[in-house]
Structure formats: C-alpha cells, structure tokens
Amino acid sequence: MEENLGMLNYLFDMYKLPKKLKEVFHAKHPKFKFHFLEHHLCHAASAFFPSPFEEAAILTIDGAGEWATTLLAYGKGNNIQKLQTVNTPYSLGAFYQAVSIHLGFKLIEGPGKMMGLASYGNPEGKPYQDMKKLFRLKDNGGFDFDMRYFSYHYTRKSGVSKKFTDLFGPSKTKGADWTDHELDVAAAAQHIVEDVIMHMVKHLKKVTGSNNLCMAGGVALNSVTNGIIAKSGLFKDIFIQPAAGDSGTTIGAALLLNHQILNRERKLMETAFLGPSYDNAACIKAIEAAGLPYKVAGDAAYDFTAEQLMNNKIIAWFQGRMEFGPRALGNRSILANPMNPDMKDILNRRVKFREGFRPFAAIVTEENCGTYFDHDYPNPYMLLVYNVREEYKQKLPSLTHVDGTVRIQTVNEKENPPMRKLLKTFEQLSGYPVLINTSFNIKGEPIVCTPEDAVHSFINADMDYLILNDIIVAKQGDGILG
C-alpha cells in the first residue's frame, strides 16, 4: 500500500463524485443514470468499436486510470474481454514522464518533447544498459520495475528519486543545454518504452492469434514505437485512436455503453474531422474585423498556395471541419516547403517559438508514401514514424529528423480532398506530393478552431499567407493581392 499513497486523494474524490455530479446537473432526483466505467475499458472501446475490425487484439497504456496503467484485451463483435492489466505504481506513461521531468521538461508536455530529443542520443549506450536492468518483462505479457528509483507515486515534486539521480546524474531545472549523457538518458527511456510495448504486443499476438491491433491511451501517441510495431509485421492492420489520450475516453465511454451493454450496431470511424466548420461569410467577417487584405480566389487558391510554398513562404491552412485529437491533420495546419534545408529552423524560430531540436511531420499522398519513406501502411492520423528513404534525405531535408525518421500522415481522396488536391498541385511544381505539416497554433495556445482564432494566430506569428476555405489573406501592406 505504501507504493500507492498517491492514489488516496484520487479515490477519495471518486467517493464524492456522485454527489458532485448531481450538484453540477442540479439533479436531486435525476431522470438519467450515472454510469461509472473503467478508464482503460473506455480507452479500449474508443479504439476497438470504431475500428474496421470484427475482432482484434487491444492494448491501452497511459499514466493511470483507477488502479490500472495498462490493459491487454481482446475485442470481438460487441464485446471486449480483459486479458491482463498492469496496475499502479508500475506505469509506463508515468515512467516516461518522470524521465522527461528529470531532463528539465514541464509536466504533461514533457513526453512529447522527449520523444523528439531522444533521437539525438545513443539508444544502446550505458544509460540504456543501466535502465533496462530496472525493468522485468513477465511471461503473462505484463511488466514491473524497481520503484526505488522513482518518486512519482508519492510526490508531485519530482518524478525520480535520489537512487535514480545517483545512477543517471542530477535532474535539470530547465529543458535546454543537454550533455551527451543526458541525451543518452532520453534515448534510453524511449528504447525502454519500445522494449516494453513490443513485449506486450508480441504476447497479445501469441494469445489472441489476431492479425489486427487496436491501441489507445496517452502512450499510444508515441509514434516512434507505433512505427516499429507497424514495420514488425506482427499485425496485418493497426488502428490507433486519433484522440488516444484521455479526451478519447469520452467517445469510449459512450461506445462501451452503446455496444457492449446495449448491444447496438457498431459503426466505422471514417474520419477524425468531427469538429465545427465555417462558411466564407464567417471567415470574411473575421478577416474584415482584423482589417486584413483578402481575395476570394476559388480553385485558384490551390495554385497560389502551391506557388507560394515553392517560394518558401509559410502558409496557414484552414479548411472544413476541425480535427478531433491532438494532431493537425490538414484542416488546421501550417504548411511549408520540405525541400528548403533551413525550413525546420525557420518554422521553430519564426512561427512556433519553440525549441530548435523539435522535428516537424510530413503530409503525403497515400499512394506515394512508400516511394519516399520505408513503409507504405496508411497513416491518416499521423501516429506512425517511418524512415526517410536514403535517396530522399537530402532532397527533403527539413522533414528528415536527425536520426533519419519522420512522423507521417497519409492523405487520400476520400479523407481529405482539399489537402490531396493541394499536394498534387504542389507535386506539379516540385516533383514531390509532400509538405511539412504542423499544427496551426503558436506556443502556449491550442490549435485554432474558429476563423477568429486563425486570424489571431496569423497576425501574431510570422506567417506569410492565410488560406481560409478558398479565401487568400495577406498581411497589411503585402500588396500581392492587388
């Protein structure tokens, strides 16, 4: 019980939750029923029930939900069967976050940043050799590790203990100026995550025999590991919930009740574009309120955008319905030319106001993915990392990370016709249906949703043009629109 002290406040809050909910809904005698559902079953439901699979192995991993940190399960039809759980304090998500805090990153945002930083270290160095000795992989598909090296389960002040810092060096107070040793520690943590997850998916393959895998939970956003799974050939098909983190449990809770409890018919999740959209009138209202020059260009907006991208201009791209989940999938995106070797630094410095080591994703037509990258499995939700083929590393330098990898998003005609049309238009000029794609926001702000959000970010960051639907928007004094 000593190892679970950090859960006591959580459990106390759970005890008080029914009363709190009734107060929120002003329902002394509610006409609806409260359902208390397991966190990881909600993750599992969010991935399996919208997938195209009649049956599948299921893996969910995060920091913790109730007591569980990991769930291995099997889904068939309208039923999800739990096979194995890993319980707190043994949490792969909390471990990864603890190491990110040790390296100077802030809570929550650290794991995503550390995944990019890890590429600069040696994944087989001494820190990895020492770190893997702390972990034990179990025959039942689970794992545990030596909690004497960690403190996240009993304090919020630090993620690691003195034993950890004695072995791996002192914790940093700022996420910058890392030594080679510290880069190796980041690489070691990433390698450990890959080892443990591969152990679990191999076990799932063995006990389920399924050719399909569904994944969810915050750790399922570790796209480097996901790429390794895809390229391993263990599973023929993989579905990863685009909102893999806790936001996806909202869908999962509804689907768990709808299908497993009420036994209603399942429906395929065909798109992550589930948010609001805005017509030209709403866009023009926001543009004119800001006093920016604009032009309604129709289809000519594609030619204009492709030409400006070829001229190394930075484009803010706002189309249709907003994406669900943490990734910008081409409707709320900032786009740039991957052939310019300086573009990564330009985007980090001028637009995103973030650390220079952080890489950018690539967006590519689905049918051309295998031409430029070392795997062709469709990846519409930007959750897999592939290697850039050797012959294109110098041709597409700004999307090639230091270790030769890139996070990929594939686009086809059905999922996103406007983005595919832009990629094909850019290909006519450049020879490559590939662009840099990063989220349309600036540091410290969420991804833009409304035209007003888009105009605000455009004004406050050094972007060249904003495309709202088929409307071209320029900065004051640009003059290019006549």
C-alpha positions as CSV (number, residue, x, y, z in Angstrom):
1,M,0.0,0.0,0.0
2,E,2.9,2.4,0.6
3,E,3.6,2.4,-3.1
4,N,0.1,3.7,-3.8
5,L,-0.1,6.7,-1.5
6,G,-0.5,9.0,-4.5
7,M,-3.8,7.3,-5.3
8,L,-5.6,8.0,-2.0
9,N,-6.7,11.5,-2.9
10,Y,-8.0,10.3,-6.2
11,L,-10.0,7.5,-4.6
12,F,-11.5,10.0,-2.1
13,D,-12.6,12.2,-5.0
14,M,-14.2,9.2,-6.7
15,Y,-16.1,8.6,-3.5
16,K,-17.5,12.1,-3.6
17,L,-18.1,12.1,-7.4
18,P,-21.8,11.1,-7.5
19,K,-22.8,13.9,-5.1
20,K,-20.7,16.4,-7.2
21,L,-22.3,15.3,-10.5
22,K,-25.8,15.7,-9.1
23,E,-24.9,19.2,-7.9
24,V,-23.4,20.1,-11.4
25,F,-26.6,18.9,-13.1
26,H,-28.9,20.4,-10.5
27,A,-30.4,16.9,-10.2
28,K,-31.6,15.9,-6.8
29,H,-33.7,13.2,-8.3
30,P,-32.2,12.8,-11.8
31,K,-34.1,11.2,-14.7
32,F,-30.9,9.8,-16.0
33,K,-28.5,7.2,-14.7
34,F,-24.8,7.7,-13.8
35,H,-22.5,5.0,-15.2
36,F,-19.1,4.6,-13.6
37,L,-17.0,2.9,-16.2
38,E,-13.4,1.6,-16.1
39,H,-10.9,4.1,-17.5
40,H,-8.9,1.6,-19.6
41,L,-12.1,-0.2,-20.8
42,C,-13.2,3.2,-22.1
43,H,-9.8,3.6,-23.9
44,A,-10.2,0.1,-25.3
45,A,-13.7,0.9,-26.5
46,S,-12.6,4.1,-28.1
47,A,-10.1,2.2,-30.3
48,F,-11.9,-1.2,-31.0
49,F,-15.5,-0.3,-31.5
50,P,-14.9,2.4,-34.2
51,S,-12.2,0.3,-35.9
52,P,-12.9,-1.7,-39.1
53,F,-12.2,-5.0,-37.4
54,E,-14.6,-7.7,-36.3
55,E,-12.0,-8.9,-33.9
56,A,-8.7,-7.5,-32.7
57,A,-6.0,-7.5,-30.0
58,I,-6.2,-4.4,-27.9
59,L,-3.5,-2.5,-26.0
60,T,-4.1,0.6,-23.9
61,I,-1.4,2.4,-22.0
62,D,-1.3,5.7,-20.0
63,G,-0.3,7.2,-16.7
64,A,-3.1,5.6,-14.7
65,G,-6.8,5.2,-14.6
66,E,-8.2,4.0,-11.3
67,W,-5.6,1.4,-10.4
68,A,-4.7,0.2,-13.9
69,T,-1.9,1.7,-16.0
70,T,-2.1,-0.8,-18.9
71,L,-4.7,-3.1,-20.3
72,L,-4.2,-6.1,-22.6
73,A,-7.6,-7.2,-24.1
74,Y,-9.3,-8.9,-27.0
75,G,-12.3,-7.5,-28.8
76,K,-14.8,-9.5,-30.9
77,G,-18.1,-8.2,-32.2
78,N,-19.7,-6.1,-29.4
79,N,-17.5,-7.5,-26.6
80,I,-14.2,-6.6,-25.1
81,Q,-12.6,-9.2,-22.9
82,K,-9.9,-8.2,-20.4
83,L,-6.8,-10.4,-20.6
84,Q,-4.3,-8.8,-18.3
85,T,-3.8,-5.5,-16.5
86,V,-0.7,-3.8,-15.1
87,N,-1.5,-1.8,-12.0
88,T,-0.1,1.3,-10.3
89,P,2.6,2.1,-9.4
90,Y,4.0,0.3,-12.5
91,S,3.2,2.8,-15.2
92,L,5.0,3.1,-18.5
93,G,3.4,6.6,-19.0
94,A,4.4,7.8,-15.6
95,F,7.9,6.4,-16.0
96,Y,8.4,8.3,-19.3
97,Q,7.0,11.5,-17.9
98,A,9.3,11.1,-14.8
99,V,12.4,10.9,-17.0
100,S,11.2,13.9,-19.0
101,I,10.8,15.9,-15.8
102,H,14.3,14.8,-14.8
103,L,15.6,16.2,-18.1
104,G,14.0,19.6,-17.4
105,F,10.7,19.4,-19.2
106,K,7.4,20.5,-17.7
107,L,4.7,18.2,-16.5
108,I,2.4,16.9,-19.3
109,E,4.2,18.5,-22.3
110,G,7.5,16.7,-21.5
111,P,6.9,13.3,-23.0
112,G,6.1,14.6,-26.5
113,K,9.2,16.8,-26.4
114,M,11.4,14.0,-25.1
115,M,10.4,11.7,-27.9
116,G,12.0,14.2,-30.4
117,L,15.0,14.7,-28.1
118,A,15.7,11.0,-27.8
119,S,16.7,10.8,-31.4
120,Y,19.9,12.8,-30.5
121,G,21.1,10.2,-28.0
122,N,22.6,6.7,-28.3
123,P,19.8,4.3,-27.7
124,E,22.2,1.5,-26.8
125,G,24.5,3.5,-24.6
126,K,25.4,2.9,-20.9
127,P,22.2,4.7,-19.6
128,Y,20.1,2.2,-21.6
129,Q,22.1,-0.7,-20.3
130,D,21.6,0.5,-16.7
131,M,17.9,1.4,-17.2
132,K,16.8,-1.9,-18.7
133,K,18.1,-3.6,-15.5
134,L,15.4,-1.9,-13.6
135,F,12.7,-3.5,-15.7
136,R,11.2,-7.0,-15.6
137,L,9.2,-8.3,-18.5
138,K,6.7,-11.0,-17.3
139,D,5.6,-14.2,-19.1
140,N,1.9,-13.0,-18.8
141,G,2.6,-10.0,-21.0
142,G,3.0,-7.6,-18.1
143,F,5.9,-5.8,-16.6
144,D,7.2,-4.1,-13.5
145,F,10.2,-2.1,-12.5
146,D,12.2,-1.1,-9.4
147,M,10.2,1.7,-7.8
148,R,13.1,2.6,-5.5
149,Y,14.4,4.7,-8.5
150,F,11.1,6.7,-8.8
151,S,9.0,9.1,-6.7
152,Y,6.0,9.9,-8.9
153,H,3.8,7.5,-6.9
154,Y,4.1,9.5,-3.7
155,T,5.0,13.1,-4.6
156,R,4.4,15.6,-7.3
157,K,7.6,17.5,-6.7
158,S,9.8,15.1,-8.7
159,G,9.4,12.0,-10.8
160,V,12.6,10.3,-9.8
161,S,14.3,9.5,-6.6
162,K,17.9,10.0,-5.3
163,K,18.8,6.5,-6.4
164,F,17.9,7.5,-9.9
165,T,19.9,10.7,-9.9
166,D,22.9,8.8,-8.3
167,L,22.8,6.4,-11.2
168,F,21.8,8.7,-14.1
169,G,23.0,12.2,-13.0
170,P,21.4,15.2,-11.4
171,S,18.0,16.4,-12.5
172,K,17.8,19.5,-14.7
173,T,15.8,22.6,-13.8
174,K,15.5,23.7,-17.4
175,G,14.9,21.8,-20.6
176,A,17.9,23.0,-22.5
177,D,21.7,22.6,-22.9
178,W,21.8,18.8,-22.5
179,T,25.0,16.9,-22.3
180,D,25.6,13.9,-24.4
181,H,25.0,11.7,-21.3
182,E,21.6,13.4,-20.8
183,L,20.7,12.9,-24.5
184,D,21.6,9.2,-23.9
185,V,19.2,9.1,-20.9
186,A,16.4,10.4,-23.2
187,A,17.2,7.8,-25.8
188,A,17.3,5.1,-23.1
189,A,13.8,6.0,-21.8
190,Q,12.5,5.8,-25.4
191,H,14.2,2.5,-26.0
192,I,12.7,1.1,-22.8
193,V,9.2,2.1,-23.9
194,E,9.8,0.4,-27.2
195,D,11.0,-2.8,-25.5
196,V,8.1,-3.0,-23.1
197,I,5.4,-2.3,-25.7
198,M,6.9,-4.8,-28.2
199,H,6.9,-7.4,-25.4
200,M,3.2,-6.7,-24.8
201,V,2.1,-6.8,-28.4
202,K,4.1,-10.0,-29.0
203,H,2.2,-11.5,-26.1
204,L,-1.1,-10.3,-27.5
205,K,-0.3,-11.8,-30.8
206,K,0.5,-15.1,-29.2
207,V,-2.6,-15.3,-27.0
208,T,-5.2,-13.9,-29.4
209,G,-3.8,-15.0,-32.8
210,S,-5.3,-11.9,-34.3
211,N,-4.0,-10.1,-37.3
212,N,-5.4,-6.8,-36.1
213,L,-4.3,-4.5,-33.3
214,C,-6.1,-1.5,-31.7
215,M,-4.3,0.9,-29.4
216,A,-5.3,3.9,-27.2
217,G,-4.1,5.7,-24.1
218,G,-1.7,8.6,-23.9
219,V,1.4,6.3,-24.6
220,A,-0.2,5.2,-27.9
221,L,0.7,8.7,-29.1
222,N,4.4,7.6,-29.0
223,S,4.5,7.4,-32.8
224,V,8.1,6.2,-32.9
225,T,7.1,3.0,-31.1
226,N,3.9,2.7,-33.3
227,G,6.1,2.8,-36.4
228,I,8.2,-0.1,-35.0
229,I,5.1,-2.1,-34.4
230,A,3.8,-1.4,-38.0
231,K,7.1,-2.4,-39.6
232,S,7.5,-5.5,-37.4
233,G,4.8,-7.3,-39.5
234,L,3.3,-8.8,-36.3
235,F,-0.1,-7.5,-37.3
236,K,-1.6,-7.0,-40.8
237,D,-3.7,-4.0,-39.7
238,I,-3.5,-1.4,-36.9
239,F,-6.0,1.1,-35.7
240,I,-4.8,3.7,-33.2
241,Q,-7.5,6.1,-31.8
242,P,-6.6,9.6,-33.2
243,A,-7.6,11.1,-29.8
244,A,-5.6,8.4,-28.0
245,G,-5.3,10.4,-24.8
246,D,-8.0,10.9,-22.2
247,S,-10.1,13.1,-24.5
248,G,-10.8,9.9,-26.4
249,T,-12.3,8.2,-23.3
250,T,-15.4,10.4,-23.9
251,I,-16.1,8.6,-27.1
252,G,-15.0,5.3,-25.5
253,A,-17.5,5.6,-22.6
254,A,-20.4,6.3,-25.0
255,L,-19.3,3.4,-27.2
256,L,-18.8,1.0,-24.3
257,L,-22.4,1.5,-23.2
258,N,-23.8,1.6,-26.7
259,H,-22.2,-1.6,-27.9
260,Q,-21.1,-3.8,-25.1
261,I,-24.0,-3.0,-22.7
262,L,-26.9,-2.1,-25.1
263,N,-25.6,-4.3,-27.9
264,R,-26.3,-1.8,-30.6
265,E,-24.7,-2.0,-34.1
266,R,-21.2,-0.8,-34.4
267,K,-20.2,2.0,-36.9
268,L,-16.8,2.6,-38.6
269,M,-14.9,5.7,-37.7
270,E,-14.2,7.1,-41.2
271,T,-12.7,10.4,-40.3
272,A,-11.2,12.5,-37.4
273,F,-12.7,15.6,-38.9
274,L,-15.5,15.8,-36.3
275,G,-15.3,19.4,-35.2
276,P,-17.0,22.6,-36.5
277,S,-16.6,24.1,-39.9
278,Y,-17.2,27.7,-41.1
279,D,-18.5,29.2,-44.3
280,N,-17.0,32.1,-46.2
281,A,-19.3,34.6,-44.6
282,A,-17.9,33.7,-41.2
283,C,-14.4,33.8,-42.5
284,I,-14.8,37.2,-44.2
285,K,-16.3,38.7,-41.0
286,A,-13.2,37.7,-39.0
287,I,-10.9,38.9,-41.7
288,E,-12.6,42.3,-42.1
289,A,-12.7,42.8,-38.3
290,A,-8.9,42.5,-38.3
291,G,-8.6,44.8,-41.3
292,L,-6.5,42.4,-43.4
293,P,-6.4,42.3,-47.2
294,Y,-8.1,39.3,-48.8
295,K,-9.3,37.8,-52.0
296,V,-11.9,35.1,-52.7
297,A,-10.0,33.0,-55.2
298,G,-12.0,29.8,-55.8
299,D,-9.8,27.0,-57.2
300,A,-7.1,29.5,-57.9
301,A,-6.3,29.3,-54.2
302,Y,-4.6,25.9,-54.8
303,D,-2.3,27.3,-57.5
304,F,-1.5,30.4,-55.4
305,T,-0.7,28.3,-52.3
306,A,1.5,25.8,-54.2
307,E,3.4,28.6,-55.8
308,Q,4.0,30.4,-52.5
309,L,5.1,27.2,-50.9
310,M,7.6,26.7,-53.7
311,N,8.8,30.3,-53.0
312,N,9.4,29.1,-49.4
313,K,6.5,31.1,-48.0
314,I,4.8,29.8,-44.8
315,I,1.1,29.1,-45.2
316,A,-1.6,28.9,-42.6
317,W,-4.2,26.5,-43.9
318,F,-7.8,26.5,-42.6
319,Q,-10.3,24.2,-44.2
320,G,-13.6,22.4,-43.4
321,R,-14.2,20.7,-40.1
322,M,-11.7,20.8,-37.3
323,E,-9.7,17.6,-36.4
324,F,-10.5,15.6,-33.2
325,G,-7.4,14.8,-31.3
326,P,-4.0,16.4,-30.7
327,R,-2.7,16.2,-34.3
328,A,-3.3,18.7,-37.0
329,L,-4.4,16.6,-40.0
330,G,-4.6,19.1,-42.7
331,N,-7.6,21.2,-41.8
332,R,-5.9,23.4,-39.2
333,S,-2.3,23.3,-40.3
334,I,0.7,25.3,-41.0
335,L,2.4,24.2,-44.2
336,A,5.9,24.7,-45.6
337,N,8.3,23.5,-48.3
338,P,10.3,20.4,-47.2
339,M,13.0,20.9,-49.8
340,N,14.3,24.0,-48.1
341,P,17.1,22.9,-45.7
342,D,16.5,25.8,-43.4
343,M,12.7,25.5,-43.1
344,K,12.7,23.5,-39.9
345,D,14.8,26.2,-38.1
346,I,12.7,29.0,-39.7
347,L,9.4,27.4,-38.5
348,N,10.7,26.8,-35.0
349,R,12.1,30.3,-34.7
350,R,9.7,32.5,-36.6
351,V,6.3,30.7,-36.2
352,K,6.2,28.1,-33.4
353,F,8.5,29.9,-31.0
354,R,9.8,26.6,-29.7
355,E,13.0,24.5,-29.2
356,G,15.1,24.1,-32.3
357,F,15.6,20.3,-31.8
358,R,11.9,19.6,-32.3
359,P,11.0,18.0,-35.7
360,F,8.1,18.5,-38.0
361,A,5.7,16.0,-39.5
362,A,5.3,15.2,-43.2
363,I,2.0,15.0,-45.1
364,V,2.0,12.9,-48.2
365,T,-0.5,11.3,-50.7
366,E,-1.3,7.8,-49.6
367,E,-0.3,6.2,-52.8
368,N,3.2,7.8,-52.7
369,C,4.1,7.1,-49.1
370,G,6.2,4.1,-49.9
371,T,8.1,6.0,-52.5
372,Y,9.7,8.4,-50.1
373,F,9.5,6.5,-46.8
374,D,10.4,3.0,-45.8
375,H,6.8,1.8,-45.2
376,D,3.6,2.3,-47.1
377,Y,1.0,1.4,-44.4
378,P,-1.7,4.1,-44.5
379,N,-1.4,6.5,-41.5
380,P,-4.3,9.1,-41.7
381,Y,-4.0,10.2,-38.1
382,M,-0.2,10.9,-38.0
383,L,0.6,8.3,-35.4
384,L,3.4,6.3,-37.1
385,V,7.0,7.2,-37.6
386,Y,8.9,5.9,-40.7
387,N,12.4,6.3,-42.0
388,V,13.0,8.7,-45.0
389,R,14.5,6.6,-47.8
390,E,18.2,7.3,-48.2
391,E,17.8,8.8,-51.7
392,Y,15.4,11.4,-50.4
393,K,17.1,12.5,-47.2
394,Q,19.0,15.3,-48.9
395,K,16.0,16.1,-51.2
396,L,13.6,16.5,-48.3
397,P,15.9,17.8,-45.6
398,S,13.6,19.8,-43.4
399,L,11.2,16.9,-42.6
400,T,14.1,14.5,-42.1
401,H,14.9,14.2,-38.3
402,V,18.4,13.8,-37.0
403,D,18.1,10.0,-37.0
404,G,16.6,9.9,-40.5
405,T,13.0,9.5,-39.4
406,V,9.8,11.5,-39.8
407,R,6.3,11.3,-38.4
408,I,3.9,10.6,-41.4
409,Q,0.4,11.5,-42.3
410,T,-1.1,9.9,-45.4
411,V,-3.9,11.6,-47.3
412,N,-6.4,10.1,-49.8
413,E,-9.2,11.5,-51.9
414,K,-11.9,10.2,-49.5
415,E,-10.5,11.5,-46.2
416,N,-9.4,15.0,-47.3
417,P,-10.0,16.1,-50.9
418,P,-8.7,19.7,-50.4
419,M,-5.4,18.6,-48.9
420,R,-4.9,15.9,-51.6
421,K,-5.6,18.5,-54.3
422,L,-3.0,20.9,-52.8
423,L,-0.4,18.1,-52.6
424,K,-1.0,17.1,-56.2
425,T,-0.8,20.8,-57.2
426,F,2.5,21.2,-55.3
427,E,3.8,18.0,-57.0
428,Q,3.3,19.6,-60.4
429,L,5.7,22.4,-59.4
430,S,8.2,20.5,-57.2
431,G,8.0,16.8,-58.2
432,Y,7.0,15.8,-54.7
433,P,3.5,15.4,-53.3
434,V,4.9,16.0,-49.8
435,L,4.7,19.0,-47.5
436,I,5.8,19.9,-43.9
437,N,2.6,19.9,-41.8
438,T,2.5,21.3,-38.2
439,S,-0.4,22.4,-36.1
440,F,-1.9,25.8,-36.7
441,N,-1.2,27.5,-33.4
442,I,1.6,29.4,-31.7
443,K,3.4,28.4,-28.5
444,G,1.1,28.3,-25.4
445,E,-2.1,28.3,-27.4
446,P,-4.4,25.5,-28.6
447,I,-4.8,24.6,-32.2
448,V,-7.1,27.2,-33.8
449,C,-10.8,26.3,-34.2
450,T,-12.6,29.4,-35.5
451,P,-11.8,31.9,-38.2
452,E,-11.2,34.4,-35.4
453,D,-8.6,32.1,-33.8
454,A,-7.0,31.7,-37.2
455,V,-6.7,35.4,-37.9
456,H,-5.4,36.0,-34.3
457,S,-2.6,33.4,-34.8
458,F,-1.8,34.7,-38.3
459,I,-1.4,38.2,-37.1
460,N,0.8,37.2,-34.1
461,A,3.2,34.9,-35.8
462,D,5.5,35.4,-38.8
463,M,3.4,33.5,-41.4
464,D,3.1,34.8,-44.9
465,Y,-0.4,33.9,-46.1
466,L,-3.6,32.5,-44.5
467,I,-5.9,30.4,-46.6
468,L,-9.4,30.3,-45.2
469,N,-11.5,27.9,-47.3
470,D,-10.8,29.5,-50.8
471,I,-10.0,32.9,-49.4
472,I,-6.4,34.2,-49.6
473,V,-5.5,36.5,-46.7
474,A,-2.3,38.6,-46.6
475,K,-0.6,40.8,-44.0
476,Q,-1.1,44.5,-44.1
477,G,1.0,46.2,-46.8
478,D,1.7,42.9,-48.7
479,G,0.4,44.2,-52.0
480,I,0.3,40.8,-53.7
481,L,-3.5,40.6,-53.8
482,G,-3.7,43.9,-55.7
